[in-house]
């Protein structure tokens, strides 16, 4: 039973998350894992809770 954790900035729509979950699941199915066995946890993080290069992501022009 694979468990995939996705850490990303908040702001994605439910439809975008659905597409992500479908794509990740499809990748596991291609290698023989039943879709029902794939579990995906999405952590939405505000940019002010994410730092890189000594700065908060909310302070940079990252997409």
NUPA-235083 format. One record per residue (C-alpha): residue number from 1; residue in one letter; x, z, y. Coordinates in steps of 0.25 Angstrom, whole numbers, plus 2048, in hexadecimal, padded with zeros to 3 digits. Each point is the difference from the previous one (the first is absolute). Layout:
BEGIN
+-----+------+-----+-----+-----+
!  nr ! rest !   X !   Z !   Y !
+-----+------+-----+-----+-----+
! NUM !    A !   X !   Z !   Y !
...
+-----+------+-----+-----+-----+
REM end
This chain:
BEGIN
+-----+------+-----+-----+-----+
!  nr ! rest !   X !   Z !   Y !
+-----+------+-----+-----+-----+
!   1 !    X ! 800 ! 800 ! 800 !
!   2 !    X ! 808 ! 7FB ! 80C !
!   3 !    X ! 7FD ! 808 ! 80D !
!   4 !    X ! 804 ! 7F8 ! 80D !
!   5 !    X ! 801 ! 808 ! 80D !
!   6 !    X ! 800 ! 7F7 ! 80D !
!   7 !    X ! 805 ! 807 ! 80D !
!   8 !    X ! 7FC ! 7F8 ! 80C !
!   9 !    X ! 7FC ! 801 ! 80E !
!  10 !    X ! 7F1 ! 802 ! 803 !
!  11 !    X ! 7F8 ! 7F6 ! 806 !
!  12 !    X ! 7FD ! 7F7 ! 7F4 !
!  13 !    X ! 7F1 ! 7FC ! 7FD !
!  14 !    X ! 7F9 ! 804 ! 7F3 !
!  15 !    X ! 800 ! 7F1 ! 7FD !
!  16 !    X ! 80F ! 7FF ! 802 !
!  17 !    X ! 802 ! 80C ! 7F7 !
!  18 !    X ! 7F7 ! 7FA ! 7F5 !
!  19 !    X ! 808 ! 7F3 ! 800 !
!  20 !    X ! 80D ! 809 ! 7FF !
!  21 !    X ! 7FA ! 808 ! 7F4 !
!  22 !    X ! 7FC ! 7F3 ! 7F9 !
!  23 !    X ! 80D ! 7F9 ! 802 !
!  24 !    X ! 808 ! 80C ! 7FB !
!  25 !    X ! 7F7 ! 801 ! 7F4 !
!  26 !    X ! 801 ! 7F1 ! 7FD !
!  27 !    X ! 80F ! 802 ! 7FF !
!  28 !    X ! 7FF ! 80A ! 7F6 !
!  29 !    X ! 7F6 ! 7F8 ! 7F8 !
!  30 !    X ! 80A ! 7F5 ! 800 !
!  31 !    X ! 80A ! 809 ! 7F8 !
!  32 !    X ! 7F5 ! 804 ! 7F6 !
!  33 !    X ! 7FB ! 80D ! 806 !
!  34 !    X ! 7F1 ! 801 ! 800 !
!  35 !    X ! 7F9 ! 800 ! 80E !
!  36 !    X ! 7F9 ! 80D ! 7FC !
!  37 !    X ! 80D ! 807 ! 7FE !
!  38 !    X ! 806 ! 7FD ! 80E !
!  39 !    X ! 7FE ! 80B ! 80A !
!  40 !    X ! 804 ! 7FE ! 80F !
!  41 !    X ! 800 ! 80A ! 80B !
!  42 !    X ! 801 ! 7FC ! 80E !
!  43 !    X ! 806 ! 80A ! 80B !
!  44 !    X ! 7FC ! 7FB ! 80E !
!  45 !    X ! 80A ! 806 ! 809 !
!  46 !    X ! 7FF ! 801 ! 80F !
!  47 !    X ! 80C ! 7F9 ! 807 !
!  48 !    X ! 803 ! 80E ! 807 !
!  49 !    X ! 802 ! 805 ! 7F2 !
!  50 !    X ! 80A ! 7F6 ! 7FC !
!  51 !    X ! 80F ! 7FF ! 806 !
!  52 !    X ! 80B ! 7F6 ! 7FE !
!  53 !    X ! 80D ! 7FF ! 807 !
!  54 !    X ! 7FE ! 80D ! 808 !
!  55 !    X ! 7F3 ! 7FC ! 806 !
!  56 !    X ! 7F1 ! 801 ! 7FD !
!  57 !    X ! 7FA ! 7F3 ! 7FB !
!  58 !    X ! 7F5 ! 803 ! 80B !
!  59 !    X ! 80C ! 7FE ! 80B !
!  60 !    X ! 805 ! 7F3 ! 7FB !
!  61 !    X ! 7FA ! 7F2 ! 800 !
!  62 !    X ! 800 ! 7FF ! 7F1 !
!  63 !    X ! 7F3 ! 7F8 ! 7FA !
+-----+------+-----+-----+-----+
REM end
